[in-house]
Amino acid sequence: MTNIQFISKTVQTAAINIQNTIQLLQEDCTIPFISRYRKDKTGNLDEVEIEQIAKLQKDYEAIVKRKEAILKSIEEQKLLTPELNQKIQQSFDLQELEDFYLPFKKKKKTKADVARENGLEPLAKIIMAQNNDDIDFIASRYLNKNVINEDEALQGARDIIAEWINENIYVRNNYEDFSCEKLR
């Protein structure tokens, strides 16, 4: 998607008007000057529309720059798949880009990371599957020198599950549907 197409989704005017307005802005013309003295170039756009074009152009540039940074980071980790690359390339929503990047983002060591290091990820998978009644007995099989009792094992598994849920794009996009108010 080009910057003109991106801006055209919001500003209802001909593409040439948007292109000319961007060119005038890049030439350091002020918005009042453009709206008063360059009506022939902008198709009689007013100050509000010109300001909106300027803002959307900056947004577009920020999105393109962020995409490049995200793709470079994931590529450096050697985790960029063709599908993920395509999703990132097609997205022009900054929040969606951040959601795509979240699982690959370098982050501080979390409680979930500690739980994984202690071997509790299989327990978290068992809990998520929800097909076992005696979870305390199963948790006892994951005790070790760092996990002293079943409560610690279960808490570690909960930390891992919480991270999985937080990194799930569907859950993040539909957070309102999962709010506590609707569950009451």
MARDRENRO-838533 format. One record per residue: residue in three letters; residue number from 1; x, y, z of N, C-alpha, C, O in turn. Coordinates in steps of 0.2 Angstrom, whole numbers. Example, Ala and Ser with C-alpha at 12.3 -4.5 7.8 and 13.67 -1.06 7.14 Angstrom:
<pts>
PT     r     k     n_X     n_Y     n_Z    ca_X    ca_Y    ca_Z     c_X     c_Y     c_Z     o_X     o_Y     o_Z
PT   ALA     1      66     -28      39      62     -22      39      66     -16      39      71     -17      42
PT   SER     2      64     -11      35      68      -5      36      64       0      39      67       6      40
</pts>
This chain:
<pts>
PT     r     k     n_X     n_Y     n_Z    ca_X    ca_Y    ca_Z     c_X     c_Y     c_Z     o_X     o_Y     o_Z
PT   MET     1       4      -6       0       0       0       0       5       6       0       9       7       4
PT   THR     2       3      11      -4       7      17      -5       4      22       1      -1      21       3
PT   ASN     3       8      27       2       5      33       6      -1      36       4      -5      38       8
PT   ILE     4      -2      37      -3      -8      40      -6     -14      35      -4     -19      38      -2
PT   GLN     5     -13      29      -5     -19      24      -4     -20      24       4     -26      24       5
PT   PHE     6     -15      24       8     -16      24      15     -20      31      17     -25      30      21
PT   ILE     7     -18      36      14     -22      43      16     -29      43      13     -33      46      16
PT   SER     8     -29      40       7     -36      40       4     -41      36       7     -47      38       7
PT   LYS     9     -39      32      12     -44      28      16     -48      33      21     -54      31      23
PT   THR    10     -45      38      23     -47      43      28     -50      49      24     -55      52      26
PT   VAL    11     -46      52      20     -47      59      17     -51      58      10     -48      54       6
PT   GLN    12     -57      60      10     -60      59       3     -59      65      -2     -62      70      -2
PT   THR    13     -54      64      -6     -52      68     -11     -48      64     -16     -46      58     -15
PT   ALA    14     -47      67     -22     -43      64     -27     -36      63     -25     -33      66     -21
PT   ALA    15     -33      57     -28     -26      55     -26     -21      61     -28     -17      62     -24
PT   ILE    16     -23      64     -33     -18      69     -36     -18      75     -31     -13      78     -29
PT   ASN    17     -24      77     -27     -24      82     -22     -20      80     -16     -16      84     -13
PT   ILE    18     -20      74     -14     -16      71      -9      -9      72     -10      -5      74      -6
PT   GLN    19      -7      69     -16       0      69     -19       3      76     -19       8      78     -16
PT   ASN    20      -1      81     -22       1      88     -22       2      91     -15       7      95     -14
PT   THR    21      -3      89     -11      -2      92      -4       4      90       0       7      93       3
PT   ILE    22       5      83      -1      11      80       2      18      84      -1      22      85       3
PT   GLN    23      18      85      -7      23      88     -10      24      95      -7      30      97      -6
PT   LEU    24      19      99      -7      19     106      -4      22     105       3      26     110       5
PT   LEU    25      19     101       7      22     100      14      29      98      15      33     101      19
PT   GLN    26      31      94      10      38      92      10      43      98       8      49      98       9
PT   GLU    27      40     103       4      43     109       2      43     114       8      45     120       7
PT   ASP    28      41     112      14      41     116      20      36     122      19      36     127      22
PT   CYS    29      30     121      15      25     126      15      21     125      21      20     119      23
PT   THR    30      18     130      24      14     129      30       7     127      28       5     129      22
PT   ILE    31       3     125      33      -4     123      31      -8     129      30     -12     128      25
PT   PRO    32      -8     134      33     -12     140      31     -10     143      24     -14     144      20
PT   PHE    33      -3     143      23      -1     145      16      -4     140      11      -7     143       6
PT   ILE    34      -4     134      12      -6     129       7     -14     130       6     -16     130       0
PT   SER    35     -18     131      11     -25     131      11     -27     138       8     -33     138       5
PT   ARG    36     -23     143       8     -25     149       6     -23     151      -1     -26     153      -6
PT   TYR    37     -16     149      -3     -13     151      -9     -12     145     -14     -10     146     -19
PT   ARG    38     -13     139     -12     -12     133     -17     -18     129     -18     -18     123     -18
PT   LYS    39     -24     132     -18     -30     129     -19     -30     125     -25     -33     120     -26
PT   ASP    40     -27     128     -30     -27     125     -37     -23     118     -37     -25     114     -40
PT   LYS    41     -18     118     -32     -14     111     -32     -18     106     -27     -18     100     -29
PT   THR    42     -22     109     -22     -25     104     -17     -32     102     -19     -35      98     -15
PT   GLY    43     -35     105     -24     -42     104     -25     -46     107     -20     -51     104     -18
PT   ASN    44     -45     113     -18     -48     117     -13     -49     114      -6     -54     114      -2
PT   LEU    45     -44     110      -4     -44     107       3     -43     113       8     -40     117       7
PT   ASP    46     -47     112      14     -46     117      19     -41     115      24     -38     109      23
PT   GLU    47     -40     119      29     -34     118      34     -35     111      37     -30     108      38
PT   VAL    48     -41     110      39     -42     103      43     -40      97      39     -37      93      41
PT   GLU    49     -42      97      32     -40      92      28     -33      91      27     -30      86      27
PT   ILE    50     -30      97      26     -23      97      25     -19      95      31     -14      91      30
PT   GLU    51     -21      97      37     -18      95      43     -19      87      44     -14      84      46
PT   GLN    52     -25      85      42     -26      77      42     -21      74      38     -19      68      39
PT   ILE    53     -20      76      32     -16      73      27      -9      73      30      -5      68      29
PT   ALA    54      -6      78      33       0      79      36       1      74      41       6      70      42
PT   LYS    55      -4      73      45      -4      68      51      -4      61      48       0      57      51
PT   LEU    56      -8      60      43      -8      53      41      -2      51      37       1      45      37
PT   GLN    57       2      56      34       8      55      31      13      53      36      17      48      35
PT   LYS    58      13      57      42      18      55      47      16      48      50      21      44      51
PT   ASP    59      10      46      51       8      40      53      11      34      48      13      29      50
PT   TYR    60      10      35      42      12      31      37      19      29      37      22      24      37
PT   GLU    61      23      35      38      30      34      38      32      31      44      37      27      44
PT   ALA    62      29      32      50      30      28      56      29      21      56      33      17      58
PT   ILE    63      24      19      52      22      12      51      27       9      47      29       3      49
PT   VAL    64      29      12      41      34       9      37      40       8      41      44       3      40
PT   LYS    65      42      13      45      49      12      48      48       7      53      53       3      54
PT   ARG    66      43       6      57      42       1      62      42      -6      59      45     -11      62
PT   LYS    67      39      -7      53      39     -13      49      46     -15      48      47     -21      49
PT   GLU    68      50     -11      45      57     -12      44      60     -15      50      64     -20      49
PT   ALA    69      59     -11      55      63     -13      62      61     -20      64      65     -24      66
PT   ILE    70      54     -21      64      51     -28      66      54     -33      61      56     -39      64
PT   LEU    71      54     -32      55      56     -38      50      63     -39      51      66     -45      51
PT   LYS    72      67     -34      52      75     -34      53      76     -38      60      80     -43      60
PT   SER    73      72     -37      65      73     -40      71      72     -48      71      75     -52      73
PT   ILE    74      66     -49      68      64     -56      67      68     -60      63      70     -66      64
PT   GLU    75      71     -57      57      75     -60      53      82     -61      56      85     -67      55
PT   GLU    76      84     -57      60      91     -58      64      90     -64      69      95     -67      70
PT   GLN    77      84     -65      71      83     -71      75      82     -77      71      81     -83      74
PT   LYS    78      82     -77      65      81     -82      60      74     -86      61      74     -92      61
PT   LEU    79      69     -82      63      62     -84      64      57     -82      59      51     -83      60
PT   LEU    80      59     -78      54      54     -75      50      52     -80      45      56     -83      41
PT   THR    81      46     -82      45      43     -86      40      40     -82      34      38     -76      35
PT   PRO    82      39     -85      28      35     -82      23      28     -79      25      26     -74      23
PT   GLU    83      25     -83      29      18     -81      31      18     -75      35      14     -71      34
PT   LEU    84      23     -75      40      23     -70      45      26     -63      41      23     -58      42
PT   ASN    85      30     -64      36      33     -59      32      27     -56      28      26     -49      28
PT   GLN    86      23     -60      26      17     -57      22      12     -54      26       9     -48      24
PT   LYS    87      11     -56      32       6     -53      37       9     -46      39       5     -41      39
PT   ILE    88      15     -46      40      18     -39      42      18     -35      36      16     -29      37
PT   GLN    89      20     -37      30      20     -32      25      13     -30      23      12     -24      21
PT   GLN    90       8     -34      24       1     -32      22      -2     -27      28      -7     -24      26
PT   SER    91       0     -27      34      -3     -24      39      -1     -16      39       5     -15      38
PT   PHE    92      -6     -12      40      -4      -5      41      -8      -2      47     -10       4      48
PT   ASP    93      -8      -7      52     -11      -5      59      -5      -6      64      -2     -11      65
PT   LEU    94      -3       0      67       3      -1      72       2      -6      77       7      -9      79
PT   GLN    95      -4      -6      80      -5     -11      85      -5     -18      83      -3     -22      86
PT   GLU    96      -8     -19      77      -7     -26      74       0     -28      73       2     -34      74
PT   LEU    97       4     -23      71      11     -25      69      14     -27      76      18     -31      76
PT   GLU    98      13     -23      81      16     -24      88      13     -31      90      17     -35      94
PT   ASP    99       7     -33      89       5     -40      91       8     -45      87      10     -50      90
PT   PHE   100      10     -44      81      14     -49      77      21     -50      80      23     -55      80
PT   TYR   101      23     -44      82      30     -44      85      31     -47      92      36     -49      94
PT   LEU   102      26     -46      96      26     -48     103      30     -55     104      34     -55     109
PT   PRO   103      28     -60     101      31     -66     103      39     -66     102      43     -71     104
PT   PHE   104      41     -62      97      48     -62      95      52     -56      99      58     -56      98
PT   LYS   105      49     -52     102      52     -46     106      56     -49     111      55     -53     115
PT   LYS   106      62     -45     111      67     -47     117      64     -44     123      62     -38     123
PT   LYS   107      64     -48     128      61     -45     134      65     -47     140      69     -52     140
PT   LYS   108      63     -44     146      66     -46     152      64     -53     154      59     -56     152
PT   LYS   109      68     -56     158      66     -63     161      60     -62     165      59     -58     170
PT   THR   110      55     -66     163      48     -66     166      47     -72     171      51     -76     171
PT   LYS   111      42     -72     175      41     -77     179      39     -84     175      41     -89     177
PT   ALA   112      36     -83     169      35     -88     165      42     -91     162      42     -97     161
PT   ASP   113      47     -87     161      53     -90     159      57     -94     164      59     -99     163
PT   VAL   114      56     -91     170      59     -95     176      55    -102     176      58    -107     178
PT   ALA   115      49    -102     176      45    -108     176      47    -113     171      47    -119     172
PT   ARG   116      48    -110     165      50    -115     159      57    -118     161      58    -124     160
PT   GLU   117      61    -114     163      68    -116     165      67    -122     170      72    -126     171
PT   ASN   118      62    -121     175      61    -126     180      57    -132     177      56    -137     181
PT   GLY   119      56    -133     171      53    -138     168      45    -139     169      43    -144     169
PT   LEU   120      42    -133     169      35    -133     171      30    -132     164      24    -132     165
PT   GLU   121      33    -131     159      29    -130     153      25    -136     151      19    -135     149
PT   PRO   122      27    -142     152      23    -148     150      17    -148     155      11    -150     153
PT   LEU   123      18    -146     161      12    -146     166       7    -140     164       1    -141     164
PT   ALA   124      10    -135     161       5    -129     159       1    -132     153      -5    -130     152
PT   LYS   125       4    -136     149       1    -139     143      -5    -144     145     -10    -144     142
PT   ILE   126      -3    -147     150      -8    -152     153     -14    -148     156     -20    -150     155
PT   ILE   127     -13    -143     160     -18    -139     163     -22    -136     157     -28    -136     158
PT   MET   128     -19    -133     152     -23    -130     146     -27    -135     143     -32    -133     140
PT   ALA   129     -25    -141     142     -29    -146     139     -35    -148     143     -40    -150     140
PT   GLN   130     -35    -146     149     -41    -147     154     -44    -154     153     -50    -155     153
PT   ASN   131     -40    -159     153     -43    -166     153     -40    -171     158     -40    -177     157
PT   ASN   132     -39    -167     164     -36    -171     170     -39    -168     176     -39    -162     177
PT   ASP   133     -42    -173     180     -45    -171     186     -41    -170     192     -41    -165     196
PT   ASP   134     -35    -174     193     -31    -173     199     -25    -170     197     -19    -173     196
PT   ILE   135     -25    -163     196     -20    -159     194     -14    -158     200      -9    -158     198
PT   ASP   136     -16    -159     206     -11    -159     211      -7    -165     211       0    -164     212
PT   PHE   137      -9    -171     209      -5    -177     208       0    -176     203       6    -178     203
PT   ILE   138      -3    -173     197       1    -172     191       7    -167     193      12    -168     191
PT   ALA   139       5    -162     196      10    -157     198      15    -160     203      21    -157     202
PT   SER   140      14    -165     206      19    -168     211      25    -171     207      30    -172     209
PT   ARG   141      23    -173     200      28    -176     196      33    -171     193      38    -173     190
PT   TYR   142      32    -164     194      36    -159     192      40    -156     197      43    -150     196
PT   LEU   143      40    -159     203      44    -156     208      52    -157     207      54    -163     205
PT   ASN   144      56    -153     209      63    -153     208      67    -149     213      63    -146     218
PT   LYS   145      73    -148     213      77    -144     218      74    -136     218      75    -133     223
PT   ASN   146      72    -134     212      69    -127     212      62    -126     213      59    -121     215
PT   VAL   147      58    -132     212      51    -132     213      50    -137     219      50    -143     218
PT   ILE   148      48    -134     225      48    -138     231      42    -141     233      41    -147     235
PT   ASN   149      36    -138     231      29    -141     232      25    -140     226      26    -137     221
PT   GLU   150      19    -143     227      14    -143     221      11    -136     220      10    -134     214
PT   ASP   151      11    -132     225       8    -125     224      13    -121     220      11    -117     216
PT   GLU   152      19    -122     221      24    -118     217      24    -121     210      25    -117     205
PT   ALA   153      23    -127     209      23    -130     202      17    -127     198      17    -125     193
PT   LEU   154      11    -127     202       5    -125     199       5    -117     197       3    -115     192
PT   GLN   155       9    -113     202       9    -106     201      14    -105     195      12    -101     191
PT   GLY   156      19    -109     194      23    -108     188      20    -110     182      20    -106     177
PT   ALA   157      16    -115     182      12    -117     176       7    -111     174       6    -109     169
PT   ARG   158       4    -108     180      -1    -102     178       3     -96     175       0     -93     171
PT   ASP   159       9     -95     177      13     -90     174      14     -91     167      13     -86     163
PT   ILE   160      15     -97     165      16     -99     158      10     -98     154      10     -95     149
PT   ILE   161       5    -100     157      -2    -100     154      -4     -92     153      -7     -90     148
PT   ALA   162      -3     -88     158      -4     -81     158       0     -78     152      -3     -74     148
PT   GLU   163       6     -80     151      10     -77     146       7     -79     139       7     -75     134
PT   TRP   164       5     -85     138       2     -88     132      -4     -84     130      -5     -82     124
PT   ILE   165      -8     -83     135     -14     -79     134     -13     -72     132     -16     -69     127
PT   ASN   166      -8     -69     135      -6     -62     134      -3     -61     127      -4     -56     124
PT   GLU   167       0     -66     124       3     -66     118      -1     -68     112       1     -68     106
PT   ASN   168      -7     -71     114     -12     -73     109     -16     -67     105     -19     -63     109
PT   ILE   169     -15     -66      99     -17     -60      95     -25     -60      96     -28     -55      97
PT   TYR   170     -28     -66      95     -35     -66      95     -38     -64     102     -43     -60     102
PT   VAL   171     -35     -66     107     -37     -64     114     -36     -56     115     -40     -53     117
PT   ARG   172     -30     -54     112     -29     -47     113     -34     -43     109     -36     -37     111
PT   ASN   173     -36     -45     103     -40     -41      99     -47     -41     101     -51     -37     100
PT   ASN   174     -49     -47     105     -56     -47     108     -56     -47     115     -60     -50     118
PT   TYR   175     -52     -43     118     -51     -42     125     -58     -40     129     -60     -43     134
PT   GLU   176     -62     -36     125     -68     -34     128     -73     -40     129     -77     -40     134
PT   ASP   177     -73     -45     125     -77     -50     125     -75     -55     131     -80     -59     134
PT   PHE   178     -69     -54     134     -67     -58     140     -67     -54     146     -64     -57     151
PT   SER   179     -70     -48     146     -69     -44     152     -73     -48     158     -78     -51     157
PT   CYS   180     -71     -46     164     -74     -49     170     -81     -46     171     -86     -50     173
PT   GLU   181     -83     -40     169     -90     -38     169     -95     -42     165    -100     -44     168
PT   LYS   182     -93     -45     160     -97     -49     156     -98     -56     159    -103     -60     157
PT   LEU   183     -93     -58     163     -93     -65     165     -97     -65     172     -99     -71     174
PT   ARG   184     -99     -60     175    -103     -60     181    -110     -61     179    -114     -61     184
</pts>
